[in-house]
Structures are given as C-alpha cells and as structure tokens.
Amino acid sequence: MSAAERGRADRYRFEEDRQRYIAGRATLRRILMERTGMETDQLVIEEAEWKKPHLAARPGAPCVYFNVSHSGDYAIIACSNSVEVGVDIEQIRSDCPVDDLARRYYATSEHEGLRRLPPPGRLLYFYRLWTIKEAVLKCAGLGLSVPPNVLQVELRADGIPSMRCLDAAHQSLAGFFVRELALADGYVSALAVEAEPAEIEILNAN
C-alpha cells in the first residue's frame, strides 16, 4: 500500500476494521495490476477530499475506472476499461431509523411510498433505494455533494430501477445504467455505469 493508504488504515479505531480495509485495498490493487499490466509500486491511486478516487494516468497503460464500497464483512469493487462506474453495498440493520432518514434524504414520493408499505417491507425498500442512489452519485463522482433526494427512484416490477432527476443541473444521472446485485444474505447492493446497456460480470475474490 501507499503511505496515504497505510495512514488511512492506521486511523481505524478497531483492528478488525483496519484488517478489512487492508484486505480490500490489496484486492483492488491486484485487480488494477491485472487490468493495467503495471506492478503494484507503479499504481498511484489519487484521492482528494470530496472527489472520486481514480488511478493516475501513466503513458502506455490502459485507462481503468473503478469504485469501492465497504459494509459489514464485505467489500465490493467495480471496474471498467471504458466508462465510469459506481457501486454501493449496505448491511441491512434492523435498528435503522428508516422513516427519519427517508424524510431527510428521499424525494417526497419515495418517502410516501415507503410509509404506505407494511412495516416488514419498509426496511428492505429503504436500503434498495439507498444503494441505487449511492451507486449513481458515486459513479458520477458527486457523492453526497448532491442531495440524494434529487434522484427519484422507482423499483419496477421487471427488476430494472427507473430514475428521474429532479435537479435540472444533473439530468444526465437519469440515463445511467443501474442494476441491483444479490451478493450476500443480509446485504443490499447496486451497480451504476455511465453507459447503457452494459455487460456485468461478478467475480468472487476469496
């Protein structure tokens, strides 16, 4: 790892979280090595505050876009050689104050839709919307600099999320390719790609 990555690892309060970060970073570097043909000491991952991490350009090396998300015992990594990607994974927590969070961060129609559901279904609905929003905003490199409630998500019966952007300055977000991913019990995850359609390959790194 780089000095910056080691410094970030050292800032984790609990050793278990620190080891998870190190393992995830090692996996990311291995994937980037395979896709670029570079050695690990040649890989420079640039991370600026409020900006999406990216691989520093190197003459002769292919461009690789990537995104990483951690939650609980899992990390998920998305990579592409052609377009920006965003990914999010969340561990479902039964103590999550879904109504309060939805009131603050969701579009009015989303919050109302959540409240119409019977209590057992609200938790999963909340997390599904959240991971989709996070994946799209991370793909665009916006993170939470854009309020999640400007992106209105509809969970359609065919399993393909439909999106509408309520902010005229970010209308392009509605055109991103988005898919929910079923990766582990007790977790919800989603992938966003700045292109449509996109082929998705899921790899399990042990």
KOLLUM-869269 format. One record per residue (C-alpha): residue in one letter; x, y, z; residue number from 1. Coordinates in Angstrom, 2 decimals, decimal comma. Layout:
<rs>
{'a'; {X; Y; Z}; NUM}
...
</rs>
This chain:
<rs>
{'m'; {0,00; 0,00; 0,00}; 1}
{'s'; {0,98; 3,62; -0,42}; 2}
{'a'; {1,87; 5,86; 2,52}; 3}
{'a'; {-1,57; 7,51; 2,25}; 4}
{'e'; {-3,30; 4,13; 2,33}; 5}
{'r'; {-1,26; 2,99; 5,33}; 6}
{'g'; {-2,14; 6,24; 7,11}; 7}
{'r'; {-5,82; 5,70; 6,44}; 8}
{'a'; {-5,58; 2,10; 7,70}; 9}
{'d'; {-3,95; 3,32; 10,91}; 10}
{'r'; {-6,83; 5,71; 11,56}; 11}
{'y'; {-9,32; 2,88; 12,01}; 12}
{'r'; {-10,26; 2,56; 15,65}; 13}
{'f'; {-10,82; -1,20; 15,64}; 14}
{'e'; {-8,28; -3,73; 14,38}; 15}
{'e'; {-11,00; -5,76; 12,64}; 16}
{'d'; {-11,99; -2,72; 10,55}; 17}
{'r'; {-8,35; -1,98; 9,81}; 18}
{'q'; {-7,76; -5,51; 8,52}; 19}
{'r'; {-10,87; -5,33; 6,34}; 20}
{'y'; {-9,62; -2,10; 4,77}; 21}
{'i'; {-6,18; -3,60; 4,12}; 22}
{'a'; {-7,68; -6,73; 2,56}; 23}
{'g'; {-9,99; -4,67; 0,35}; 24}
{'r'; {-7,15; -2,43; -0,76}; 25}
{'a'; {-4,95; -5,42; -1,57}; 26}
{'t'; {-7,73; -6,90; -3,71}; 27}
{'l'; {-8,24; -3,59; -5,51}; 28}
{'r'; {-4,53; -3,31; -6,29}; 29}
{'r'; {-4,43; -6,89; -7,59}; 30}
{'i'; {-7,35; -6,17; -9,92}; 31}
{'l'; {-5,74; -2,94; -11,15}; 32}
{'m'; {-2,45; -4,75; -11,75}; 33}
{'e'; {-4,23; -7,37; -13,87}; 34}
{'r'; {-6,09; -4,75; -15,90}; 35}
{'t'; {-3,18; -2,35; -16,46}; 36}
{'g'; {-0,17; -4,68; -16,57}; 37}
{'m'; {1,60; -2,44; -14,06}; 38}
{'e'; {3,35; -3,51; -10,89}; 39}
{'t'; {1,85; -2,52; -7,56}; 40}
{'d'; {4,52; 0,12; -6,90}; 41}
{'q'; {3,59; 1,78; -10,21}; 42}
{'l'; {-0,07; 2,12; -9,27}; 43}
{'v'; {-0,90; 5,56; -7,92}; 44}
{'i'; {-4,44; 5,89; -6,61}; 45}
{'e'; {-5,23; 9,57; -6,25}; 46}
{'e'; {-7,72; 10,52; -3,55}; 47}
{'a'; {-8,74; 14,11; -2,95}; 48}
{'e'; {-11,33; 15,23; -0,41}; 49}
{'w'; {-14,88; 15,14; -1,84}; 50}
{'k'; {-13,59; 13,69; -5,12}; 51}
{'k'; {-13,86; 10,19; -6,52}; 52}
{'p'; {-10,65; 8,12; -6,17}; 53}
{'h'; {-9,02; 7,38; -9,51}; 54}
{'l'; {-5,95; 5,75; -10,96}; 55}
{'a'; {-3,31; 8,26; -12,02}; 56}
{'a'; {-2,71; 8,20; -15,77}; 57}
{'r'; {0,51; 6,54; -16,91}; 58}
{'p'; {1,84; 6,66; -20,52}; 59}
{'g'; {1,13; 3,41; -22,37}; 60}
{'a'; {-1,11; 1,95; -19,66}; 61}
{'p'; {-4,82; 1,34; -20,31}; 62}
{'c'; {-7,34; 3,53; -18,52}; 63}
{'v'; {-9,21; 1,80; -15,71}; 64}
{'y'; {-12,20; 3,23; -13,88}; 65}
{'f'; {-13,09; 1,76; -10,50}; 66}
{'n'; {-15,20; 2,21; -7,40}; 67}
{'v'; {-15,21; 0,53; -4,00}; 68}
{'s'; {-17,78; 0,13; -1,24}; 69}
{'h'; {-17,47; -1,47; 2,23}; 70}
{'s'; {-20,12; -2,55; 4,71}; 71}
{'g'; {-20,02; -5,09; 7,50}; 72}
{'d'; {-17,95; -8,11; 6,47}; 73}
{'y'; {-17,96; -7,33; 2,75}; 74}
{'a'; {-16,30; -5,07; 0,21}; 75}
{'i'; {-17,43; -4,73; -3,39}; 76}
{'i'; {-15,24; -3,46; -6,24}; 77}
{'a'; {-16,44; -2,38; -9,69}; 78}
{'c'; {-14,00; -1,86; -12,58}; 79}
{'s'; {-14,30; -0,82; -16,22}; 80}
{'n'; {-11,83; -0,05; -19,00}; 81}
{'s'; {-14,22; 2,27; -20,82}; 82}
{'v'; {-16,75; 4,06; -18,59}; 83}
{'e'; {-17,17; 5,39; -15,07}; 84}
{'v'; {-18,69; 3,00; -12,54}; 85}
{'g'; {-20,19; 3,37; -9,08}; 86}
{'v'; {-21,10; 0,73; -6,54}; 87}
{'d'; {-22,62; 0,54; -3,08}; 88}
{'i'; {-23,21; -2,24; -0,60}; 89}
{'e'; {-25,04; -1,87; 2,70}; 90}
{'q'; {-25,57; -4,28; 5,56}; 91}
{'i'; {-29,26; -4,33; 6,50}; 92}
{'r'; {-29,61; -3,16; 10,08}; 93}
{'s'; {-32,94; -3,70; 11,82}; 94}
{'d'; {-32,34; -0,65; 14,05}; 95}
{'c'; {-32,04; 1,72; 11,08}; 96}
{'p'; {-34,42; 4,72; 11,55}; 97}
{'v'; {-35,78; 4,39; 8,02}; 98}
{'d'; {-38,66; 6,85; 8,36}; 99}
{'d'; {-36,48; 9,65; 9,74}; 100}
{'l'; {-33,76; 9,10; 7,13}; 101}
{'a'; {-36,24; 8,84; 4,26}; 102}
{'r'; {-37,88; 12,10; 5,36}; 103}
{'r'; {-34,48; 13,83; 5,19}; 104}
{'y'; {-32,85; 12,22; 2,15}; 105}
{'y'; {-35,57; 10,85; -0,13}; 106}
{'a'; {-37,87; 12,52; -2,63}; 107}
{'t'; {-41,38; 13,13; -1,31}; 108}
{'s'; {-42,89; 10,38; -3,49}; 109}
{'e'; {-40,28; 7,89; -2,24}; 110}
{'h'; {-40,95; 8,72; 1,39}; 111}
{'e'; {-44,69; 8,43; 0,86}; 112}
{'g'; {-44,24; 5,11; -0,94}; 113}
{'l'; {-42,18; 3,79; 1,96}; 114}
{'r'; {-44,82; 4,83; 4,51}; 115}
{'r'; {-47,53; 3,01; 2,54}; 116}
{'l'; {-45,69; -0,30; 2,88}; 117}
{'p'; {-46,36; -2,66; 5,80}; 118}
{'p'; {-43,59; -2,36; 8,43}; 119}
{'p'; {-41,80; -5,63; 7,47}; 120}
{'g'; {-41,26; -4,34; 3,92}; 121}
{'r'; {-40,06; -0,85; 4,74}; 122}
{'l'; {-36,54; -1,78; 5,79}; 123}
{'l'; {-35,63; -3,57; 2,56}; 124}
{'y'; {-37,33; -0,91; 0,43}; 125}
{'f'; {-35,33; 1,82; 2,18}; 126}
{'y'; {-32,00; 0,06; 1,64}; 127}
{'r'; {-32,73; -0,76; -2,00}; 128}
{'l'; {-33,38; 2,89; -2,79}; 129}
{'w'; {-30,35; 4,00; -0,81}; 130}
{'t'; {-27,86; 1,72; -2,57}; 131}
{'i'; {-29,18; 2,72; -6,00}; 132}
{'k'; {-28,86; 6,42; -5,20}; 133}
{'e'; {-25,38; 5,95; -3,73}; 134}
{'a'; {-24,16; 3,92; -6,70}; 135}
{'v'; {-25,38; 6,53; -9,19}; 136}
{'l'; {-23,97; 9,51; -7,29}; 137}
{'k'; {-20,63; 7,73; -6,78}; 138}
{'c'; {-20,49; 6,81; -10,47}; 139}
{'a'; {-20,91; 10,48; -11,36}; 140}
{'g'; {-18,22; 11,44; -8,84}; 141}
{'l'; {-20,71; 13,52; -6,86}; 142}
{'g'; {-21,07; 11,51; -3,67}; 143}
{'l'; {-23,24; 13,33; -1,16}; 144}
{'s'; {-22,32; 16,74; -2,58}; 145}
{'v'; {-25,66; 16,36; -4,38}; 146}
{'p'; {-28,59; 15,60; -2,06}; 147}
{'p'; {-29,93; 12,05; -2,62}; 148}
{'n'; {-33,48; 13,40; -2,80}; 149}
{'v'; {-32,84; 14,98; -6,22}; 150}
{'l'; {-32,66; 11,45; -7,67}; 151}
{'q'; {-36,09; 9,84; -7,64}; 152}
{'v'; {-36,00; 6,04; -7,94}; 153}
{'e'; {-38,87; 3,73; -8,85}; 154}
{'l'; {-38,50; -0,01; -8,22}; 155}
{'r'; {-40,26; -1,52; -11,22}; 156}
{'a'; {-41,83; -4,97; -11,40}; 157}
{'d'; {-39,30; -6,09; -14,04}; 158}
{'g'; {-36,44; -5,58; -11,56}; 159}
{'i'; {-34,87; -2,70; -13,50}; 160}
{'p'; {-34,86; 0,55; -11,48}; 161}
{'s'; {-36,28; 3,62; -13,17}; 162}
{'m'; {-34,81; 7,01; -12,32}; 163}
{'r'; {-35,78; 10,63; -12,69}; 164}
{'c'; {-33,61; 13,57; -11,69}; 165}
{'l'; {-35,42; 16,48; -10,03}; 166}
{'d'; {-32,44; 18,82; -10,47}; 167}
{'a'; {-32,07; 20,40; -13,92}; 168}
{'a'; {-28,29; 20,61; -13,45}; 169}
{'h'; {-27,92; 16,82; -13,16}; 170}
{'q'; {-30,40; 15,42; -15,67}; 171}
{'s'; {-27,78; 13,05; -17,08}; 172}
{'l'; {-27,97; 10,94; -13,92}; 173}
{'a'; {-31,34; 9,57; -15,02}; 174}
{'g'; {-29,67; 7,91; -18,01}; 175}
{'f'; {-27,18; 5,80; -16,08}; 176}
{'f'; {-27,37; 2,01; -16,36}; 177}
{'v'; {-28,28; 0,62; -12,93}; 178}
{'r'; {-28,70; -2,90; -11,62}; 179}
{'e'; {-29,29; -4,27; -8,16}; 180}
{'l'; {-26,92; -7,06; -7,13}; 181}
{'a'; {-27,76; -10,01; -4,90}; 182}
{'l'; {-24,36; -10,80; -3,40}; 183}
{'a'; {-24,85; -11,87; 0,22}; 184}
{'d'; {-27,66; -12,58; 2,66}; 185}
{'g'; {-28,42; -9,61; 4,87}; 186}
{'y'; {-26,91; -7,13; 2,42}; 187}
{'v'; {-28,24; -4,95; -0,40}; 188}
{'s'; {-26,07; -3,66; -3,23}; 189}
{'a'; {-26,29; -1,84; -6,54}; 190}
{'l'; {-24,06; -1,01; -9,51}; 191}
{'a'; {-24,26; 2,07; -11,73}; 192}
{'v'; {-22,49; 2,51; -15,07}; 193}
{'e'; {-22,22; 5,68; -17,13}; 194}
{'a'; {-23,49; 3,90; -20,24}; 195}
{'e'; {-26,41; 1,80; -21,37}; 196}
{'p'; {-26,55; -1,10; -21,91}; 197}
{'a'; {-23,60; -2,60; -20,04}; 198}
{'e'; {-22,44; -6,17; -19,54}; 199}
{'i'; {-21,88; -7,13; -15,91}; 200}
{'e'; {-19,50; -9,82; -14,69}; 201}
{'i'; {-19,46; -10,69; -10,98}; 202}
{'l'; {-16,29; -12,20; -9,54}; 203}
{'n'; {-15,88; -13,66; -6,08}; 204}
{'a'; {-12,49; -12,83; -4,55}; 205}
{'n'; {-11,71; -15,19; -1,67}; 206}
</rs>
